[in-house]
């Protein structure tokens, strides 16, 4: 791009526009790192002050972010998961156009954890445990740890590697999920969770707990998601009918 120096639009705004277009075209993928201020200054034949103003505009627009000592990077897309819609985590990623992936880390039958005995019923002693890592663009964004009723043991390893939880469960004879309870908290990442998500230990994480029920009222699965908050936000849509009184 050649800057129009006689144009009423300032030089730094023209530079910001050019960089914004290049970002939209994916020019700086896969690292997302922009050229240095010195490189941009040479490219556009302007002062570094002008370049700094252009980058500042993009920072204000949340198009890029500055990382101390590393440079300026394209701001990663922030993904959303709605809590008021009965939808699996993987499906939520895929519906936003994200390049979603899932890795099966563990699959085994085990005793029902003490904290879930009341959820599944005291008569249920065993469960199927799955541990799966959700990724976007090859980078981990969430770790899902799921316990399912023992009838789910017929699920194959091949299915567990590629199918969302709800799709797996809905394939079981007579099973249909009708509702789910969800709660959200925040924790400091334990060392094993941090290693899976590739964050430093004690990093802040969102924790989403989900318990899903079948038409007969039984809880069929309980999942704990540890989520990297810089890539994700959990949202709810509320509808309120308001009236003026008096």
C-alpha positions as CSV (number, residue, x, y, z in Angstrom):
1,X,0.0,0.0,0.0
2,X,1.2,3.5,-0.9
3,X,0.2,6.2,1.6
4,X,-1.7,9.2,0.2
5,X,0.2,12.0,1.9
6,X,-2.1,14.7,0.5
7,X,-5.2,12.8,1.7
8,X,-7.3,14.3,4.5
9,X,-7.0,11.0,6.4
10,X,-4.0,11.0,8.6
11,X,-1.0,8.8,7.8
12,X,-1.4,6.7,11.0
13,X,-5.0,6.1,10.2
14,X,-4.1,4.9,6.7
15,X,-1.5,2.6,8.2
16,X,-4.0,1.2,10.7
17,X,-6.4,0.6,7.8
18,X,-3.8,-1.3,5.8
19,X,-2.7,-3.4,8.7
20,X,-6.4,-4.2,9.7
21,X,-7.0,-5.4,6.1
22,X,-3.9,-7.6,6.2
23,X,-5.0,-9.1,9.5
24,X,-8.4,-9.9,8.1
25,X,-6.7,-11.6,5.2
26,X,-4.7,-13.8,7.6
27,X,-1.3,-12.4,6.5
28,X,0.3,-12.7,9.9
29,X,-0.9,-16.3,10.6
30,X,0.1,-18.6,12.2
31,X,2.1,-16.8,14.9
32,X,0.0,-13.6,14.7
33,X,3.1,-11.4,15.2
34,X,3.2,-8.1,13.4
35,X,6.5,-6.6,12.1
36,X,8.4,-4.4,14.6
37,X,7.8,-0.7,14.8
38,X,11.2,-0.2,13.0
39,X,10.2,-2.5,10.2
40,X,6.8,-0.8,9.7
41,X,8.5,2.5,9.8
42,X,10.8,1.5,7.0
43,X,8.0,-0.1,5.0
44,X,5.7,2.9,5.1
45,X,8.5,5.5,5.1
46,X,7.1,7.3,8.2
47,X,8.4,8.0,11.7
48,X,8.1,5.4,14.5
49,X,5.8,7.8,16.3
50,X,3.4,7.6,13.4
51,X,3.6,3.8,13.4
52,X,3.1,3.8,17.2
53,X,-0.1,5.8,16.7
54,X,-1.4,3.4,14.1
55,X,-0.7,0.4,16.4
56,X,-2.3,2.3,19.3
57,X,-5.5,2.7,17.2
58,X,-5.6,-1.1,16.6
59,X,-5.0,-1.8,20.2
60,X,-7.9,0.5,21.1
61,X,-10.1,-1.4,18.6
62,X,-8.9,-4.7,20.2
63,X,-7.6,-5.9,16.9
64,X,-4.1,-6.4,18.2
65,X,-2.4,-6.6,21.6
66,X,1.1,-5.6,22.8
67,X,3.1,-8.2,24.7
68,X,5.9,-6.8,26.9
69,X,9.2,-7.6,25.4
70,X,7.7,-9.7,22.6
71,X,6.1,-7.3,20.2
72,X,2.6,-6.7,18.8
73,X,0.3,-9.6,18.0
74,X,-3.1,-10.2,16.4
75,X,-5.6,-10.5,19.2
76,X,-6.9,-14.1,19.4
77,X,-10.6,-14.7,18.7
78,X,-12.5,-14.9,21.9
79,X,-14.9,-17.8,21.8
80,X,-18.2,-18.1,23.6
81,X,-20.2,-20.8,25.2
82,X,-23.9,-20.2,26.0
83,X,-25.1,-21.6,29.3
84,X,-28.8,-21.2,28.4
85,X,-28.6,-23.6,25.4
86,X,-28.4,-27.3,25.8
87,X,-25.3,-27.8,23.6
88,X,-22.1,-29.7,24.0
89,X,-18.8,-27.8,24.4
90,X,-17.3,-29.2,21.2
91,X,-20.4,-28.3,19.2
92,X,-20.2,-24.8,20.6
93,X,-16.7,-24.4,19.3
94,X,-17.5,-25.8,15.9
95,X,-20.6,-23.6,15.4
96,X,-18.5,-20.5,15.8
97,X,-16.3,-21.6,12.8
98,X,-13.3,-22.4,15.1
99,X,-10.9,-25.0,13.9
100,X,-11.8,-27.3,16.8
101,X,-10.1,-30.5,17.8
102,X,-10.5,-33.0,20.6
103,X,-7.9,-35.4,22.0
104,X,-8.9,-38.4,24.2
105,X,-6.5,-38.6,27.1
106,X,-8.1,-41.3,29.3
107,X,-11.0,-43.7,29.0
108,X,-11.7,-46.2,31.7
109,X,-14.3,-47.7,34.0
110,X,-13.9,-46.8,37.6
111,X,-15.7,-46.4,40.9
112,X,-18.1,-43.4,41.1
113,X,-16.2,-40.6,42.9
114,X,-17.5,-39.8,46.4
115,X,-18.7,-36.4,45.3
116,X,-21.0,-37.9,42.6
117,X,-22.6,-40.7,44.6
118,X,-25.6,-38.6,45.5
119,X,-25.8,-37.3,41.9
120,X,-25.9,-40.7,40.3
121,X,-27.7,-42.5,43.2
122,X,-26.2,-44.6,45.9
123,X,-27.1,-47.8,44.0
124,X,-24.7,-46.8,41.2
125,X,-21.2,-48.0,42.1
126,X,-19.3,-47.8,38.8
127,X,-19.1,-45.2,36.0
128,X,-17.3,-44.6,32.7
129,X,-14.7,-41.9,32.9
130,X,-13.5,-39.9,30.0
131,X,-10.8,-37.2,30.0
132,X,-10.6,-35.1,26.8
133,X,-8.7,-32.1,25.7
134,X,-10.4,-29.5,23.6
135,X,-8.2,-27.4,21.2
136,X,-8.7,-24.5,18.8
137,X,-6.1,-24.0,16.1
138,X,-4.0,-26.7,17.7
139,X,-3.8,-24.9,21.1
140,X,-5.6,-26.3,24.2
141,X,-8.5,-24.3,25.5
142,X,-10.3,-26.6,27.9
143,X,-9.9,-29.9,29.7
144,X,-13.1,-32.0,30.1
145,X,-13.4,-34.7,32.8
146,X,-16.6,-36.7,32.4
147,X,-18.3,-39.4,34.4
148,X,-21.2,-41.3,32.8
149,X,-23.6,-43.9,34.1
150,X,-22.2,-47.5,33.7
151,X,-24.6,-48.2,30.7
152,X,-22.3,-45.9,28.7
153,X,-19.6,-48.5,28.8
154,X,-20.7,-49.7,25.4
155,X,-19.3,-46.5,23.9
156,X,-16.2,-47.4,21.8
157,X,-12.9,-45.8,22.1
158,X,-13.2,-44.7,18.4
159,X,-16.5,-42.8,19.3
160,X,-14.9,-41.2,22.4
161,X,-12.1,-39.8,20.2
162,X,-14.4,-37.9,17.8
163,X,-17.9,-37.5,19.1
164,X,-19.2,-34.8,21.5
165,X,-20.6,-36.2,24.8
166,X,-24.2,-35.4,24.0
167,X,-24.0,-37.1,20.7
168,X,-22.5,-40.2,22.3
169,X,-25.1,-40.4,25.0
170,X,-28.0,-39.8,22.6
171,X,-26.9,-42.8,20.6
172,X,-27.5,-45.1,23.5
173,X,-30.9,-47.0,23.3
174,X,-33.6,-45.1,25.1
175,X,-31.4,-42.2,26.2
176,X,-32.5,-38.6,25.5
177,X,-31.1,-35.7,27.4
178,X,-33.7,-33.1,28.4
179,X,-32.0,-30.7,30.8
180,X,-28.7,-29.9,32.6
181,X,-27.6,-28.0,35.7
182,X,-24.5,-25.8,35.3
183,X,-22.4,-23.8,37.6
184,X,-19.3,-21.6,37.1
185,X,-16.4,-20.9,39.4
186,X,-12.8,-19.8,39.2
187,X,-9.7,-21.7,40.4
188,X,-5.9,-21.6,40.3
189,X,-4.7,-24.3,38.0
190,X,-3.3,-27.4,39.7
191,X,0.0,-28.6,38.3
192,X,-1.5,-31.5,36.3
193,X,-4.3,-29.4,34.8
194,X,-1.9,-26.6,34.0
195,X,0.4,-29.1,32.2
196,X,-2.6,-30.3,30.0
197,X,-3.6,-26.7,29.2
198,X,0.0,-25.5,28.7
199,X,-0.3,-22.7,31.2
200,X,1.8,-22.0,34.3
201,X,0.7,-23.6,37.6
202,X,-1.7,-21.5,39.6
203,X,-2.9,-19.6,36.5
204,X,-6.5,-18.5,36.8
205,X,-9.0,-20.9,35.1
206,X,-12.8,-20.9,34.7
207,X,-14.4,-24.1,36.0
208,X,-17.8,-25.1,34.4
209,X,-19.6,-28.0,36.1
210,X,-22.4,-29.7,34.2
211,X,-24.8,-32.4,35.2
212,X,-27.2,-33.7,32.5
213,X,-30.4,-35.6,33.0
214,X,-32.5,-38.1,31.0
215,X,-36.3,-38.1,30.4
216,X,-36.7,-40.5,33.4
217,X,-35.0,-37.9,35.7
218,X,-31.7,-39.8,36.1
219,X,-28.4,-37.9,36.0
220,X,-26.5,-39.6,33.1
221,X,-23.3,-37.6,33.0
222,X,-21.3,-35.1,35.1
223,X,-18.5,-33.1,33.6
224,X,-16.0,-30.7,34.9
225,X,-14.5,-28.3,32.4
226,X,-11.3,-26.4,33.2
227,X,-11.2,-23.5,30.7
228,X,-8.5,-21.0,29.7
229,X,-10.3,-17.6,30.3
230,X,-8.3,-15.6,27.8
231,X,-9.8,-17.7,25.0
232,X,-13.3,-18.2,26.2
233,X,-16.3,-16.5,27.8
234,X,-19.4,-18.1,29.2
235,X,-22.6,-16.2,28.4
236,X,-26.3,-16.2,29.2
237,X,-29.2,-14.6,27.4
238,X,-31.9,-13.3,29.6
239,X,-35.4,-12.1,28.6
240,X,-37.3,-9.7,30.8
241,X,-40.8,-8.3,30.2
242,X,-40.9,-4.9,32.0
243,X,-44.0,-2.9,32.8
244,X,-44.4,0.7,34.0
245,X,-46.7,0.8,37.0
246,X,-48.6,3.9,38.1
